[in-house]
Amino acid sequence: MARPQRSKRRKSMAERTQQKELTAEMRTELASKMCGEKKRFGLRGEAQRLADEYGLGIYQCPVCGGWHFTSKTSI
């Protein structure tokens, strides 16, 4: 009997961080990957206004606490 194939999808950074306590090194890596060079907005209203102009969505970043754009329109 053939074995079922395992999913090859890698866990997202957010999923991995929920599994264990973050070390300073992991937090730095996470911030770099999630925030990196993305535009950060301190106010949700400002981010939402601009996102609406460009047809984008927004999300609150769990790393920096600011707001970033996403291509998904509903989160």
CHARMM-style PDB file with segment names, atoms N, HN, CA, C and O in Angstrom:
ATOM      1  N   MET     1       0.838  -1.172   0.000  1.00  0.00      PROA
ATOM      2  CA  MET     1       0.000   0.000   0.000  1.00  0.00      PROA
ATOM      3  C   MET     1       0.887   1.241   0.000  1.00  0.00      PROA
ATOM      4  O   MET     1       1.853   1.312   0.760  1.00  0.00      PROA
ATOM      5  N   ALA     2       0.573   2.195  -0.827  1.00  0.00      PROA
ATOM      6  HN  ALA     2      -0.211   2.137  -1.445  1.00  0.00      PROA
ATOM      7  CA  ALA     2       1.381   3.413  -0.954  1.00  0.00      PROA
ATOM      8  C   ALA     2       1.137   4.331   0.241  1.00  0.00      PROA
ATOM      9  O   ALA     2       0.030   4.421   0.772  1.00  0.00      PROA
ATOM     10  N   ARG     3       2.215   5.010   0.643  1.00  0.00      PROA
ATOM     11  HN  ARG     3       3.114   4.937   0.211  1.00  0.00      PROA
ATOM     12  CA  ARG     3       2.109   5.967   1.749  1.00  0.00      PROA
ATOM     13  C   ARG     3       1.498   7.266   1.224  1.00  0.00      PROA
ATOM     14  O   ARG     3       1.781   7.680   0.099  1.00  0.00      PROA
ATOM     15  N   PRO     4       0.664   7.903   2.039  1.00  0.00      PROA
ATOM     16  CA  PRO     4       0.140   9.203   1.610  1.00  0.00      PROA
ATOM     17  C   PRO     4       1.262  10.226   1.547  1.00  0.00      PROA
ATOM     18  O   PRO     4       2.166  10.221   2.382  1.00  0.00      PROA
ATOM     19  N   GLN     5       1.200  11.091   0.567  1.00  0.00      PROA
ATOM     20  HN  GLN     5       0.465  11.096  -0.112  1.00  0.00      PROA
ATOM     21  CA  GLN     5       2.245  12.101   0.428  1.00  0.00      PROA
ATOM     22  C   GLN     5       2.062  13.179   1.483  1.00  0.00      PROA
ATOM     23  O   GLN     5       0.945  13.584   1.803  1.00  0.00      PROA
ATOM     24  N   ARG     6       3.181  13.627   2.008  1.00  0.00      PROA
ATOM     25  HN  ARG     6       4.089  13.299   1.748  1.00  0.00      PROA
ATOM     26  CA  ARG     6       3.158  14.705   2.986  1.00  0.00      PROA
ATOM     27  C   ARG     6       3.136  16.036   2.246  1.00  0.00      PROA
ATOM     28  O   ARG     6       3.678  16.172   1.150  1.00  0.00      PROA
ATOM     29  N   SER     7       2.511  16.983   2.860  1.00  0.00      PROA
ATOM     30  HN  SER     7       2.070  16.873   3.751  1.00  0.00      PROA
ATOM     31  CA  SER     7       2.447  18.311   2.268  1.00  0.00      PROA
ATOM     32  C   SER     7       3.844  18.915   2.234  1.00  0.00      PROA
ATOM     33  O   SER     7       4.592  18.829   3.208  1.00  0.00      PROA
ATOM     34  N   LYS     8       4.184  19.518   1.123  1.00  0.00      PROA
ATOM     35  HN  LYS     8       3.576  19.589   0.332  1.00  0.00      PROA
ATOM     36  CA  LYS     8       5.504  20.136   0.994  1.00  0.00      PROA
ATOM     37  C   LYS     8       5.456  21.622   1.327  1.00  0.00      PROA
ATOM     38  O   LYS     8       6.468  22.317   1.242  1.00  0.00      PROA
ATOM     39  N   ARG     9       4.266  22.107   1.711  1.00  0.00      PROA
ATOM     40  HN  ARG     9       3.444  21.542   1.780  1.00  0.00      PROA
ATOM     41  CA  ARG     9       4.134  23.517   2.059  1.00  0.00      PROA
ATOM     42  C   ARG     9       4.918  23.793   3.339  1.00  0.00      PROA
ATOM     43  O   ARG     9       4.772  23.107   4.351  1.00  0.00      PROA
ATOM     44  N   ARG    10       5.746  24.814   3.254  1.00  0.00      PROA
ATOM     45  HN  ARG    10       5.865  25.371   2.432  1.00  0.00      PROA
ATOM     46  CA  ARG    10       6.526  25.208   4.427  1.00  0.00      PROA
ATOM     47  C   ARG    10       5.667  26.095   5.309  1.00  0.00      PROA
ATOM     48  O   ARG    10       4.827  26.849   4.818  1.00  0.00      PROA
ATOM     49  N   LYS    11       5.879  26.000   6.596  1.00  0.00      PROA
ATOM     50  HN  LYS    11       6.561  25.386   6.995  1.00  0.00      PROA
ATOM     51  CA  LYS    11       5.145  26.838   7.525  1.00  0.00      PROA
ATOM     52  C   LYS    11       5.582  28.281   7.360  1.00  0.00      PROA
ATOM     53  O   LYS    11       6.760  28.573   7.154  1.00  0.00      PROA
ATOM     54  N   SER    12       4.620  29.170   7.454  1.00  0.00      PROA
ATOM     55  HN  SER    12       3.663  28.934   7.621  1.00  0.00      PROA
ATOM     56  CA  SER    12       4.940  30.584   7.360  1.00  0.00      PROA
ATOM     57  C   SER    12       5.694  31.012   8.611  1.00  0.00      PROA
ATOM     58  O   SER    12       5.696  30.308   9.622  1.00  0.00      PROA
ATOM     59  N   MET    13       6.327  32.165   8.532  1.00  0.00      PROA
ATOM     60  HN  MET    13       6.325  32.737   7.711  1.00  0.00      PROA
ATOM     61  CA  MET    13       7.058  32.692   9.669  1.00  0.00      PROA
ATOM     62  C   MET    13       6.111  32.897  10.852  1.00  0.00      PROA
ATOM     63  O   MET    13       6.481  32.634  11.997  1.00  0.00      PROA
ATOM     64  N   ALA    14       4.914  33.357  10.584  1.00  0.00      PROA
ATOM     65  HN  ALA    14       4.613  33.570   9.655  1.00  0.00      PROA
ATOM     66  CA  ALA    14       3.940  33.580  11.656  1.00  0.00      PROA
ATOM     67  C   ALA    14       3.563  32.264  12.336  1.00  0.00      PROA
ATOM     68  O   ALA    14       3.440  32.211  13.560  1.00  0.00      PROA
ATOM     69  N   GLU    15       3.382  31.209  11.552  1.00  0.00      PROA
ATOM     70  HN  GLU    15       3.482  31.251  10.558  1.00  0.00      PROA
ATOM     71  CA  GLU    15       3.049  29.903  12.128  1.00  0.00      PROA
ATOM     72  C   GLU    15       4.185  29.375  12.992  1.00  0.00      PROA
ATOM     73  O   GLU    15       3.952  28.806  14.059  1.00  0.00      PROA
ATOM     74  N   ARG    16       5.414  29.564  12.528  1.00  0.00      PROA
ATOM     75  HN  ARG    16       5.604  30.026  11.661  1.00  0.00      PROA
ATOM     76  CA  ARG    16       6.557  29.094  13.304  1.00  0.00      PROA
ATOM     77  C   ARG    16       6.714  29.854  14.614  1.00  0.00      PROA
ATOM     78  O   ARG    16       7.101  29.271  15.627  1.00  0.00      PROA
ATOM     79  N   THR    17       6.417  31.145  14.603  1.00  0.00      PROA
ATOM     80  HN  THR    17       6.103  31.619  13.780  1.00  0.00      PROA
ATOM     81  CA  THR    17       6.594  31.933  15.825  1.00  0.00      PROA
ATOM     82  C   THR    17       5.541  31.600  16.866  1.00  0.00      PROA
ATOM     83  O   THR    17       5.781  31.786  18.059  1.00  0.00      PROA
ATOM     84  N   GLN    18       4.382  31.114  16.446  1.00  0.00      PROA
ATOM     85  HN  GLN    18       4.187  30.963  15.477  1.00  0.00      PROA
ATOM     86  CA  GLN    18       3.345  30.749  17.393  1.00  0.00      PROA
ATOM     87  C   GLN    18       3.703  29.478  18.157  1.00  0.00      PROA
ATOM     88  O   GLN    18       3.144  29.222  19.223  1.00  0.00      PROA
ATOM     89  N   GLN    19       4.613  28.693  17.635  1.00  0.00      PROA
ATOM     90  HN  GLN    19       5.067  28.901  16.769  1.00  0.00      PROA
ATOM     91  CA  GLN    19       4.960  27.424  18.241  1.00  0.00      PROA
ATOM     92  C   GLN    19       5.957  27.541  19.387  1.00  0.00      PROA
ATOM     93  O   GLN    19       6.019  26.655  20.240  1.00  0.00      PROA
ATOM     94  N   LYS    20       6.728  28.604  19.422  1.00  0.00      PROA
ATOM     95  HN  LYS    20       6.678  29.324  18.729  1.00  0.00      PROA
ATOM     96  CA  LYS    20       7.753  28.705  20.455  1.00  0.00      PROA
ATOM     97  C   LYS    20       8.044  30.156  20.794  1.00  0.00      PROA
ATOM     98  O   LYS    20       7.678  31.072  20.057  1.00  0.00      PROA
ATOM     99  N   GLU    21       8.694  30.339  21.896  1.00  0.00      PROA
ATOM    100  HN  GLU    21       8.991  29.594  22.494  1.00  0.00      PROA
ATOM    101  CA  GLU    21       9.075  31.683  22.342  1.00  0.00      PROA
ATOM    102  C   GLU    21      10.165  32.226  21.416  1.00  0.00      PROA
ATOM    103  O   GLU    21      11.069  31.500  21.004  1.00  0.00      PROA
ATOM    104  N   LEU    22      10.059  33.517  21.099  1.00  0.00      PROA
ATOM    105  HN  LEU    22       9.324  34.107  21.433  1.00  0.00      PROA
ATOM    106  CA  LEU    22      11.033  34.136  20.199  1.00  0.00      PROA
ATOM    107  C   LEU    22      12.288  34.553  20.950  1.00  0.00      PROA
ATOM    108  O   LEU    22      12.221  35.164  22.017  1.00  0.00      PROA
ATOM    109  N   THR    23      13.421  34.214  20.379  1.00  0.00      PROA
ATOM    110  HN  THR    23      13.476  33.718  19.513  1.00  0.00      PROA
ATOM    111  CA  THR    23      14.684  34.716  20.905  1.00  0.00      PROA
ATOM    112  C   THR    23      14.958  36.053  20.217  1.00  0.00      PROA
ATOM    113  O   THR    23      14.287  36.401  19.245  1.00  0.00      PROA
ATOM    114  N   ALA    24      15.921  36.785  20.710  1.00  0.00      PROA
ATOM    115  HN  ALA    24      16.466  36.503  21.499  1.00  0.00      PROA
ATOM    116  CA  ALA    24      16.261  38.072  20.095  1.00  0.00      PROA
ATOM    117  C   ALA    24      16.677  37.880  18.640  1.00  0.00      PROA
ATOM    118  O   ALA    24      16.315  38.680  17.777  1.00  0.00      PROA
ATOM    119  N   GLU    25      17.431  36.830  18.370  1.00  0.00      PROA
ATOM    120  HN  GLU    25      17.726  36.180  19.070  1.00  0.00      PROA
ATOM    121  CA  GLU    25      17.888  36.548  16.998  1.00  0.00      PROA
ATOM    122  C   GLU    25      16.703  36.223  16.093  1.00  0.00      PROA
ATOM    123  O   GLU    25      16.638  36.691  14.956  1.00  0.00      PROA
ATOM    124  N   MET    26      15.769  35.425  16.598  1.00  0.00      PROA
ATOM    125  HN  MET    26      15.821  35.045  17.521  1.00  0.00      PROA
ATOM    126  CA  MET    26      14.590  35.071  15.803  1.00  0.00      PROA
ATOM    127  C   MET    26      13.726  36.301  15.544  1.00  0.00      PROA
ATOM    128  O   MET    26      13.175  36.450  14.453  1.00  0.00      PROA
ATOM    129  N   ARG    27      13.603  37.185  16.535  1.00  0.00      PROA
ATOM    130  HN  ARG    27      14.051  37.064  17.421  1.00  0.00      PROA
ATOM    131  CA  ARG    27      12.808  38.404  16.370  1.00  0.00      PROA
ATOM    132  C   ARG    27      13.419  39.289  15.285  1.00  0.00      PROA
ATOM    133  O   ARG    27      12.697  39.881  14.483  1.00  0.00      PROA
ATOM    134  N   THR    28      14.747  39.378  15.261  1.00  0.00      PROA
ATOM    135  HN  THR    28      15.334  38.897  15.912  1.00  0.00      PROA
ATOM    136  CA  THR    28      15.435  40.169  14.248  1.00  0.00      PROA
ATOM    137  C   THR    28      15.196  39.585  12.858  1.00  0.00      PROA
ATOM    138  O   THR    28      14.923  40.320  11.909  1.00  0.00      PROA
ATOM    139  N   GLU    29      15.300  38.258  12.742  1.00  0.00      PROA
ATOM    140  HN  GLU    29      15.522  37.661  13.513  1.00  0.00      PROA
ATOM    141  CA  GLU    29      15.061  37.595  11.464  1.00  0.00      PROA
ATOM    142  C   GLU    29      13.613  37.788  11.020  1.00  0.00      PROA
ATOM    143  O   GLU    29      13.345  38.068   9.852  1.00  0.00      PROA
ATOM    144  N   LEU    30      12.689  37.638  11.957  1.00  0.00      PROA
ATOM    145  HN  LEU    30      12.907  37.410  12.906  1.00  0.00      PROA
ATOM    146  CA  LEU    30      11.283  37.811  11.655  1.00  0.00      PROA
ATOM    147  C   LEU    30      10.989  39.231  11.189  1.00  0.00      PROA
ATOM    148  O   LEU    30      10.275  39.431  10.207  1.00  0.00      PROA
ATOM    149  N   ALA    31      11.534  40.204  11.887  1.00  0.00      PROA
ATOM    150  HN  ALA    31      12.115  40.041  12.685  1.00  0.00      PROA
ATOM    151  CA  ALA    31      11.319  41.606  11.518  1.00  0.00      PROA
ATOM    152  C   ALA    31      11.851  41.879  10.126  1.00  0.00      PROA
ATOM    153  O   ALA    31      11.223  42.592   9.344  1.00  0.00      PROA
ATOM    154  N   SER    32      12.998  41.318   9.817  1.00  0.00      PROA
ATOM    155  HN  SER    32      13.508  40.739  10.453  1.00  0.00      PROA
ATOM    156  CA  SER    32      13.598  41.520   8.503  1.00  0.00      PROA
ATOM    157  C   SER    32      12.724  40.911   7.401  1.00  0.00      PROA
ATOM    158  O   SER    32      12.515  41.532   6.359  1.00  0.00      PROA
ATOM    159  N   LYS    33      12.217  39.704   7.633  1.00  0.00      PROA
ATOM    160  HN  LYS    33      12.387  39.200   8.480  1.00  0.00      PROA
ATOM    161  CA  LYS    33      11.425  39.023   6.617  1.00  0.00      PROA
ATOM    162  C   LYS    33      10.021  39.592   6.489  1.00  0.00      PROA
ATOM    163  O   LYS    33       9.499  39.709   5.380  1.00  0.00      PROA
ATOM    164  N   MET    34       9.406  39.945   7.610  1.00  0.00      PROA
ATOM    165  HN  MET    34       9.830  39.850   8.511  1.00  0.00      PROA
ATOM    166  CA  MET    34       8.028  40.427   7.564  1.00  0.00      PROA
ATOM    167  C   MET    34       7.933  41.915   7.259  1.00  0.00      PROA
ATOM    168  O   MET    34       7.036  42.349   6.536  1.00  0.00      PROA
ATOM    169  N   CYS    35       8.854  42.694   7.806  1.00  0.00      PROA
ATOM    170  HN  CYS    35       9.583  42.342   8.394  1.00  0.00      PROA
ATOM    171  CA  CYS    35       8.793  44.149   7.618  1.00  0.00      PROA
ATOM    172  C   CYS    35       9.777  44.603   6.548  1.00  0.00      PROA
ATOM    173  O   CYS    35       9.426  45.355   5.639  1.00  0.00      PROA
ATOM    174  N   GLY    36      10.998  44.139   6.671  1.00  0.00      PROA
ATOM    175  HN  GLY    36      11.283  43.528   7.409  1.00  0.00      PROA
ATOM    176  CA  GLY    36      12.030  44.452   5.700  1.00  0.00      PROA
ATOM    177  C   GLY    36      12.009  45.879   5.209  1.00  0.00      PROA
ATOM    178  O   GLY    36      12.200  46.822   5.976  1.00  0.00      PROA
ATOM    179  N   GLU    37      11.777  46.022   3.934  1.00  0.00      PROA
ATOM    180  HN  GLU    37      11.622  45.255   3.311  1.00  0.00      PROA
ATOM    181  CA  GLU    37      11.747  47.348   3.317  1.00  0.00      PROA
ATOM    182  C   GLU    37      10.320  47.782   3.009  1.00  0.00      PROA
ATOM    183  O   GLU    37      10.106  48.669   2.183  1.00  0.00      PROA
ATOM    184  N   LYS    38       9.348  47.166   3.665  1.00  0.00      PROA
ATOM    185  HN  LYS    38       9.523  46.446   4.337  1.00  0.00      PROA
ATOM    186  CA  LYS    38       7.952  47.525   3.428  1.00  0.00      PROA
ATOM    187  C   LYS    38       7.643  48.884   4.032  1.00  0.00      PROA
ATOM    188  O   LYS    38       8.245  49.291   5.026  1.00  0.00      PROA
ATOM    189  N   LYS    39       6.714  49.565   3.427  1.00  0.00      PROA
ATOM    190  HN  LYS    39       6.225  49.234   2.620  1.00  0.00      PROA
ATOM    191  CA  LYS    39       6.249  50.847   3.938  1.00  0.00      PROA
ATOM    192  C   LYS    39       5.461  50.580   5.222  1.00  0.00      PROA
ATOM    193  O   LYS    39       4.577  49.723   5.246  1.00  0.00      PROA
ATOM    194  N   ARG    40       5.784  51.313   6.281  1.00  0.00      PROA
ATOM    195  HN  ARG    40       6.502  52.009   6.262  1.00  0.00      PROA
ATOM    196  CA  ARG    40       5.098  51.147   7.562  1.00  0.00      PROA
ATOM    197  C   ARG    40       4.258  52.381   7.845  1.00  0.00      PROA
ATOM    198  O   ARG    40       4.723  53.514   7.723  1.00  0.00      PROA
ATOM    199  N   PHE    41       3.009  52.135   8.228  1.00  0.00      PROA
ATOM    200  HN  PHE    41       2.631  51.215   8.327  1.00  0.00      PROA
ATOM    201  CA  PHE    41       2.114  53.212   8.611  1.00  0.00      PROA
ATOM    202  C   PHE    41       1.806  53.075  10.097  1.00  0.00      PROA
ATOM    203  O   PHE    41       1.505  51.981  10.575  1.00  0.00      PROA
ATOM    204  N   GLY    42       1.880  54.173  10.819  1.00  0.00      PROA
ATOM    205  HN  GLY    42       2.125  55.061  10.432  1.00  0.00      PROA
ATOM    206  CA  GLY    42       1.594  54.146  12.241  1.00  0.00      PROA
ATOM    207  C   GLY    42       0.104  54.180  12.542  1.00  0.00      PROA
ATOM    208  O   GLY    42      -0.336  53.711  13.592  1.00  0.00      PROA
ATOM    209  N   LEU    43      -0.674  54.738  11.615  1.00  0.00      PROA
ATOM    210  HN  LEU    43      -0.318  55.119  10.762  1.00  0.00      PROA
ATOM    211  CA  LEU    43      -2.112  54.863  11.822  1.00  0.00      PROA
ATOM    212  C   LEU    43      -2.884  54.027  10.802  1.00  0.00      PROA
ATOM    213  O   LEU    43      -2.593  54.049   9.606  1.00  0.00      PROA
ATOM    214  N   ARG    44      -3.859  53.301  11.299  1.00  0.00      PROA
ATOM    215  HN  ARG    44      -4.095  53.283  12.271  1.00  0.00      PROA
ATOM    216  CA  ARG    44      -4.654  52.447  10.415  1.00  0.00      PROA
ATOM    217  C   ARG    44      -5.384  53.269   9.354  1.00  0.00      PROA
ATOM    218  O   ARG    44      -5.432  52.876   8.188  1.00  0.00      PROA
ATOM    219  N   GLY    45      -5.947  54.396   9.752  1.00  0.00      PROA
ATOM    220  HN  GLY    45      -5.908  54.714  10.699  1.00  0.00      PROA
ATOM    221  CA  GLY    45      -6.708  55.222   8.815  1.00  0.00      PROA
ATOM    222  C   GLY    45      -5.888  55.694   7.637  1.00  0.00      PROA
ATOM    223  O   GLY    45      -6.357  55.696   6.499  1.00  0.00      PROA
ATOM    224  N   GLU    46      -4.654  56.095   7.916  1.00  0.00      PROA
ATOM    225  HN  GLU    46      -4.273  56.094   8.840  1.00  0.00      PROA
ATOM    226  CA  GLU    46      -3.757  56.547   6.847  1.00  0.00      PROA
ATOM    227  C   GLU    46      -3.456  55.403   5.878  1.00  0.00      PROA
ATOM    228  O   GLU    46      -3.489  55.583   4.661  1.00  0.00      PROA
ATOM    229  N   ALA    47      -3.159  54.220   6.436  1.00  0.00      PROA
ATOM    230  HN  ALA    47      -3.132  54.074   7.425  1.00  0.00      PROA
ATOM    231  CA  ALA    47      -2.869  53.054   5.603  1.00  0.00      PROA
ATOM    232  C   ALA    47      -4.096  52.664   4.776  1.00  0.00      PROA
ATOM    233  O   ALA    47      -3.979  52.344   3.593  1.00  0.00      PROA
ATOM    234  N   GLN    48      -5.271  52.693   5.406  1.00  0.00      PROA
ATOM    235  HN  GLN    48      -5.366  52.953   6.367  1.00  0.00      PROA
ATOM    236  CA  GLN    48      -6.496  52.298   4.702  1.00  0.00      PROA
ATOM    237  C   GLN    48      -6.831  53.259   3.571  1.00  0.00      PROA
ATOM    238  O   GLN    48      -7.253  52.832   2.496  1.00  0.00      PROA
ATOM    239  N   ARG    49      -6.648  54.548   3.805  1.00  0.00      PROA
ATOM    240  HN  ARG    49      -6.305  54.895   4.678  1.00  0.00      PROA
ATOM    241  CA  ARG    49      -6.936  55.548   2.773  1.00  0.00      PROA
ATOM    242  C   ARG    49      -6.084  55.306   1.527  1.00  0.00      PROA
ATOM    243  O   ARG    49      -6.596  55.313   0.408  1.00  0.00      PROA
ATOM    244  N   LEU    50      -4.786  55.091   1.727  1.00  0.00      PROA
ATOM    245  HN  LEU    50      -4.370  55.085   2.637  1.00  0.00      PROA
ATOM    246  CA  LEU    50      -3.897  54.853   0.584  1.00  0.00      PROA
ATOM    247  C   LEU    50      -4.145  53.491  -0.061  1.00  0.00      PROA
ATOM    248  O   LEU    50      -4.076  53.358  -1.283  1.00  0.00      PROA
ATOM    249  N   ALA    51      -4.431  52.490   0.754  1.00  0.00      PROA
ATOM    250  HN  ALA    51      -4.487  52.598   1.747  1.00  0.00      PROA
ATOM    251  CA  ALA    51      -4.706  51.156   0.223  1.00  0.00      PROA
ATOM    252  C   ALA    51      -5.939  51.182  -0.678  1.00  0.00      PROA
ATOM    253  O   ALA    51      -5.972  50.528  -1.721  1.00  0.00      PROA
ATOM    254  N   ASP    52      -6.943  51.940  -0.267  1.00  0.00      PROA
ATOM    255  HN  ASP    52      -6.915  52.471   0.580  1.00  0.00      PROA
ATOM    256  CA  ASP    52      -8.161  52.046  -1.087  1.00  0.00      PROA
ATOM    257  C   ASP    52      -7.863  52.680  -2.445  1.00  0.00      PROA
ATOM    258  O   ASP    52      -8.444  52.281  -3.454  1.00  0.00      PROA
ATOM    259  N   GLU    53      -6.972  53.654  -2.477  1.00  0.00      PROA
ATOM    260  HN  GLU    53      -6.500  53.979  -1.657  1.00  0.00      PROA
ATOM    261  CA  GLU    53      -6.602  54.301  -3.733  1.00  0.00      PROA
ATOM    262  C   GLU    53      -5.970  53.326  -4.716  1.00  0.00      PROA
ATOM    263  O   GLU    53      -6.182  53.426  -5.925  1.00  0.00      PROA
ATOM    264  N   TYR    54      -5.184  52.370  -4.186  1.00  0.00      PROA
ATOM    265  HN  TYR    54      -5.012  52.288  -3.204  1.00  0.00      PROA
ATOM    266  CA  TYR    54      -4.446  51.440  -5.036  1.00  0.00      PROA
ATOM    267  C   TYR    54      -5.091  50.058  -5.124  1.00  0.00      PROA
ATOM    268  O   TYR    54      -4.544  49.164  -5.769  1.00  0.00      PROA
ATOM    269  N   GLY    55      -6.236  49.872  -4.491  1.00  0.00      PROA
ATOM    270  HN  GLY    55      -6.681  50.598  -3.967  1.00  0.00      PROA
ATOM    271  CA  GLY    55      -6.918  48.583  -4.551  1.00  0.00      PROA
ATOM    272  C   GLY    55      -6.219  47.501  -3.764  1.00  0.00      PROA
ATOM    273  O   GLY    55      -6.242  46.334  -4.156  1.00  0.00      PROA
ATOM    274  N   LEU    56      -5.597  47.869  -2.659  1.00  0.00      PROA
ATOM    275  HN  LEU    56      -5.578  48.817  -2.341  1.00  0.00      PROA
ATOM    276  CA  LEU    56      -4.875  46.919  -1.817  1.00  0.00      PROA
ATOM    277  C   LEU    56      -5.577  46.756  -0.479  1.00  0.00      PROA
ATOM    278  O   LEU    56      -6.493  47.509  -0.147  1.00  0.00      PROA
ATOM    279  N   GLY    57      -5.144  45.781   0.270  1.00  0.00      PROA
ATOM    280  HN  GLY    57      -4.400  45.169   0.001  1.00  0.00      PROA
ATOM    281  CA  GLY    57      -5.616  45.593   1.634  1.00  0.00      PROA
ATOM    282  C   GLY    57      -4.514  46.002   2.597  1.00  0.00      PROA
ATOM    283  O   GLY    57      -3.404  46.330   2.180  1.00  0.00      PROA
ATOM    284  N   ILE    58      -4.825  45.980   3.879  1.00  0.00      PROA
ATOM    285  HN  ILE    58      -5.727  45.714   4.218  1.00  0.00      PROA
ATOM    286  CA  ILE    58      -3.830  46.286   4.902  1.00  0.00      PROA
ATOM    287  C   ILE    58      -3.880  45.228   5.990  1.00  0.00      PROA
ATOM    288  O   ILE    58      -4.877  44.520   6.132  1.00  0.00      PROA
ATOM    289  N   TYR    59      -2.818  45.122   6.748  1.00  0.00      PROA
ATOM    290  HN  TYR    59      -2.007  45.696   6.633  1.00  0.00      PROA
ATOM    291  CA  TYR    59      -2.791  44.230   7.911  1.00  0.00      PROA
ATOM    292  C   TYR    59      -1.896  44.847   8.974  1.00  0.00      PROA
ATOM    293  O   TYR    59      -0.967  45.594   8.668  1.00  0.00      PROA
ATOM    294  N   GLN    60      -2.191  44.522  10.227  1.00  0.00      PROA
ATOM    295  HN  GLN    60      -2.946  43.915  10.475  1.00  0.00      PROA
ATOM    296  CA  GLN    60      -1.350  45.008  11.314  1.00  0.00      PROA
ATOM    297  C   GLN    60      -0.224  44.005  11.523  1.00  0.00      PROA
ATOM    298  O   GLN    60      -0.462  42.812  11.707  1.00  0.00      PROA
ATOM    299  N   CYS    61       0.990  44.504  11.493  1.00  0.00      PROA
ATOM    300  HN  CYS    61       1.184  45.473  11.344  1.00  0.00      PROA
ATOM    301  CA  CYS    61       2.179  43.663  11.600  1.00  0.00      PROA
ATOM    302  C   CYS    61       2.369  43.201  13.048  1.00  0.00      PROA
ATOM    303  O   CYS    61       2.365  44.021  13.966  1.00  0.00      PROA
ATOM    304  N   PRO    62       2.534  41.900  13.253  1.00  0.00      PROA
ATOM    305  CA  PRO    62       2.754  41.403  14.611  1.00  0.00      PROA
ATOM    306  C   PRO    62       4.152  41.711  15.138  1.00  0.00      PROA
ATOM    307  O   PRO    62       4.413  41.563  16.332  1.00  0.00      PROA
ATOM    308  N   VAL    63       5.038  42.135  14.263  1.00  0.00      PROA
ATOM    309  HN  VAL    63       4.825  42.255  13.293  1.00  0.00      PROA
ATOM    310  CA  VAL    63       6.412  42.426  14.680  1.00  0.00      PROA
ATOM    311  C   VAL    63       6.562  43.878  15.103  1.00  0.00      PROA
ATOM    312  O   VAL    63       7.005  44.163  16.216  1.00  0.00      PROA
ATOM    313  N   CYS    64       6.198  44.790  14.223  1.00  0.00      PROA
ATOM    314  HN  CYS    64       5.839  44.559  13.319  1.00  0.00      PROA
ATOM    315  CA  CYS    64       6.425  46.212  14.511  1.00  0.00      PROA
ATOM    316  C   CYS    64       5.186  46.922  15.044  1.00  0.00      PROA
ATOM    317  O   CYS    64       5.282  48.034  15.563  1.00  0.00      PROA
ATOM    318  N   GLY    65       4.024  46.285  14.919  1.00  0.00      PROA
ATOM    319  HN  GLY    65       3.946  45.381  14.498  1.00  0.00      PROA
ATOM    320  CA  GLY    65       2.788  46.894  15.394  1.00  0.00      PROA
ATOM    321  C   GLY    65       2.198  47.926  14.445  1.00  0.00      PROA
ATOM    322  O   GLY    65       1.110  48.448  14.688  1.00  0.00      PROA
ATOM    323  N   GLY    66       2.912  48.220  13.367  1.00  0.00      PROA
ATOM    324  HN  GLY    66       3.795  47.796  13.170  1.00  0.00      PROA
ATOM    325  CA  GLY    66       2.420  49.171  12.376  1.00  0.00      PROA
ATOM    326  C   GLY    66       1.520  48.488  11.368  1.00  0.00      PROA
ATOM    327  O   GLY    66       1.152  47.325  11.534  1.00  0.00      PROA
ATOM    328  N   TRP    67       1.171  49.219  10.325  1.00  0.00      PROA
ATOM    329  HN  TRP    67       1.471  50.163  10.191  1.00  0.00      PROA
ATOM    330  CA  TRP    67       0.290  48.705   9.280  1.00  0.00      PROA
ATOM    331  C   TRP    67       1.052  48.634   7.965  1.00  0.00      PROA
ATOM    332  O   TRP    67       1.792  49.554   7.617  1.00  0.00      PROA
ATOM    333  N   HSD    68       0.868  47.529   7.230  1.00  0.00      PROA
ATOM    334  HN  HSD    68       0.267  46.781   7.512  1.00  0.00      PROA
ATOM    335  CA  HSD    68       1.511  47.317   5.937  1.00  0.00      PROA
ATOM    336  C   HSD    68       0.434  47.030   4.898  1.00  0.00      PROA
ATOM    337  O   HSD    68      -0.688  46.659   5.243  1.00  0.00      PROA
ATOM    338  N   PHE    69       0.781  47.203   3.622  1.00  0.00      PROA
ATOM    339  HN  PHE    69       1.693  47.504   3.341  1.00  0.00      PROA
ATOM    340  CA  PHE    69      -0.094  46.846   2.517  1.00  0.00      PROA
ATOM    341  C   PHE    69      -0.013  45.345   2.256  1.00  0.00      PROA
ATOM    342  O   PHE    69       1.002  44.709   2.539  1.00  0.00      PROA
ATOM    343  N   THR    70      -1.082  44.793   1.720  1.00  0.00      PROA
ATOM    344  HN  THR    70      -1.907  45.309   1.490  1.00  0.00      PROA
ATOM    345  CA  THR    70      -1.099  43.426   1.241  1.00  0.00      PROA
ATOM    346  C   THR    70      -1.872  43.391  -0.067  1.00  0.00      PROA
ATOM    347  O   THR    70      -2.736  44.237  -0.299  1.00  0.00      PROA
ATOM    348  N   SER    71      -1.576  42.436  -0.911  1.00  0.00      PROA
ATOM    349  HN  SER    71      -0.874  41.749  -0.723  1.00  0.00      PROA
ATOM    350  CA  SER    71      -2.307  42.321  -2.178  1.00  0.00      PROA
ATOM    351  C   SER    71      -3.688  41.728  -1.950  1.00  0.00      PROA
ATOM    352  O   SER    71      -4.553  41.835  -2.819  1.00  0.00      PROA
ATOM    353  N   LYS    72      -3.911  41.108  -0.804  1.00  0.00      PROA
ATOM    354  HN  LYS    72      -3.208  41.021  -0.098  1.00  0.00      PROA
ATOM    355  CA  LYS    72      -5.219  40.542  -0.480  1.00  0.00      PROA
ATOM    356  C   LYS    72      -6.136  41.684  -0.052  1.00  0.00      PROA
ATOM    357  O   LYS    72      -5.761  42.510   0.780  1.00  0.00      PROA
ATOM    358  N   THR    73      -7.313  41.723  -0.613  1.00  0.00      PROA
ATOM    359  HN  THR    73      -7.617  41.052  -1.289  1.00  0.00      PROA
ATOM    360  CA  THR    73      -8.220  42.821  -0.293  1.00  0.00      PROA
ATOM    361  C   THR    73      -9.040  42.568   0.960  1.00  0.00      PROA
ATOM    362  O   THR    73      -9.531  43.523   1.561  1.00  0.00      PROA
ATOM    363  N   SER    74      -9.206  41.325   1.375  1.00  0.00      PROA
ATOM    364  HN  SER    74      -8.807  40.549   0.886  1.00  0.00      PROA
ATOM    365  CA  SER    74      -9.930  41.050   2.621  1.00  0.00      PROA
ATOM    366  C   SER    74      -9.151  40.046   3.444  1.00  0.00      PROA
ATOM    367  O   SER    74      -8.863  38.936   2.996  1.00  0.00      PROA
ATOM    368  N   ILE    75      -8.815  40.457   4.657  1.00  0.00      PROA
ATOM    369  HN  ILE    75      -9.048  41.359   5.021  1.00  0.00      PROA
ATOM    370  CA  ILE    75      -8.042  39.581   5.548  1.00  0.00      PROA
ATOM    371  C   ILE    75      -8.862  39.278   6.786  1.00  0.00      PROA
ATOM    372  OT1 ILE    75      -8.401  38.556   7.670  1.00  0.00      PROA
TER     373      ILE     75
END
